[in-house]
Amino acid sequence: MDPYLQALFSAVVSTLTTFITLILTGYFTKKAQNRADIEDTAKITELQESVRHQFETLNAKVDLVNQNKLSLADEERKAIYGVNETIYELVMFLNTFMASPKYALNPTTELMTEYSGNV
């Protein structure tokens, strides 16, 4: 075989081998990158769902605490109202009791007696 033809054949084979190697290297690098991206996306989605679930759980707990606080405030308001109602009834009873003629006080004579007795 002619040495020039052999050199040309060798150069063409070498160029094709280099070209194919670069193409295949790029192809497999991109393929591996795509595969890694798919795996990373799956992990990120799993983490996102986990965080969403934790957020919903905590949000439900916060809602329950707020509902309990509102219920407690309502019970406190009812208790205060009940105490005030009882005090009002007591005052009205005492008012009625003091207004009856049987228990009516003569403020001037009794106070003077009390005051002079303490002196």
C-alpha positions in Angstrom: 0.0 0.0 0.0 1.1 3.5 -0.7 2.6 5.2 2.3 0.7 8.4 1.5 -2.6 6.5 1.2 -1.8 4.7 4.5 -1.0 8.1 6.2 -4.2 9.6 4.8 -6.2 6.5 6.0 -4.6 6.7 9.4 -5.4 10.4 9.7 -9.0 9.8 8.7 -9.4 7.0 11.1 -7.8 9.0 13.9 -10.0 12.0 13.1 -13.1 9.9 13.1 -12.1 8.2 16.3 -11.6 11.5 18.0 -14.8 12.9 16.6 -16.8 9.8 17.7 -15.1 9.9 21.1 -16.0 13.6 21.6 -19.6 13.0 20.5 -20.1 9.9 22.7 -18.4 11.6 25.6 -20.7 14.6 25.3 -23.7 12.4 24.8 -23.0 10.2 27.8 -22.1 13.3 29.9 -25.5 14.9 29.0 -27.3 11.6 29.6 -25.7 11.3 33.0 -26.6 14.9 33.8 -30.2 14.4 32.8 -30.4 11.3 34.9 -29.0 13.1 37.9 -31.4 16.0 37.4 -34.3 13.5 37.4 -33.1 11.9 40.6 -32.6 15.4 42.2 -36.0 16.5 41.1 -37.5 13.4 42.7 -35.7 14.1 46.0 -36.7 17.7 45.9 -40.3 16.8 45.3 -40.2 14.3 48.2 -38.7 17.0 50.5 -41.2 19.5 49.4 -44.1 17.2 50.2 -42.6 16.4 53.6 -42.3 20.1 54.4 -45.8 20.7 53.2 -47.1 17.9 55.4 -45.2 19.3 58.4 -46.6 22.8 57.7 -50.1 21.5 57.5 -49.7 19.6 60.7 -48.3 22.6 62.6 -51.0 24.8 61.1 -53.7 22.5 62.4 -52.1 22.5 65.8 -52.0 26.3 65.8 -55.6 26.4 64.8 -56.5 24.1 67.7 -54.6 26.2 70.1 -56.3 29.4 68.9 -59.7 27.7 69.1 -58.9 26.6 72.7 -57.8 30.2 73.6 -61.1 31.5 72.1 -63.1 28.9 74.1 -61.2 29.8 77.3 -61.9 33.5 76.7 -65.6 32.8 76.1 -65.7 30.8 79.4 -64.0 33.6 81.3 -66.5 36.1 79.8 -69.4 33.8 80.9 -67.9 33.5 84.4 -67.4 37.2 84.8 -71.0 37.8 83.5 -72.3 35.2 86.0 -70.4 36.9 88.9 -71.7 40.3 87.9 -75.2 39.0 87.6 -75.0 37.4 91.1 -73.6 40.7 92.5 -76.4 42.6 90.9 -79.0 40.2 92.3 -77.4 40.6 95.8 -77.4 44.4 95.5 -81.1 44.3 94.4 -82.0 42.0 97.3 -80.2 44.3 99.8 -81.8 47.3 98.2 -85.2 45.6 98.7 -84.3 44.4 102.1 -83.2 47.9 103.2 -86.2 49.6 101.7 -88.7 47.5 103.7 -90.1 49.4 106.7 -89.4 46.6 109.1 -85.6 46.9 108.6 -85.5 50.6 107.7 -82.7 52.4 109.4 -82.9 55.9 110.7 -79.5 57.0 109.6 -79.2 60.1 111.8 -80.1 58.5 115.2 -78.3 55.2 114.7 -75.2 56.8 113.3 -75.1 59.3 116.1 -75.5 56.5 118.6 -72.8 54.5 117.0 -70.5 57.6 116.8 -71.2 58.6 120.4 -70.7 55.1 121.6 -67.2 55.0 120.0 -66.1 58.2 121.6 
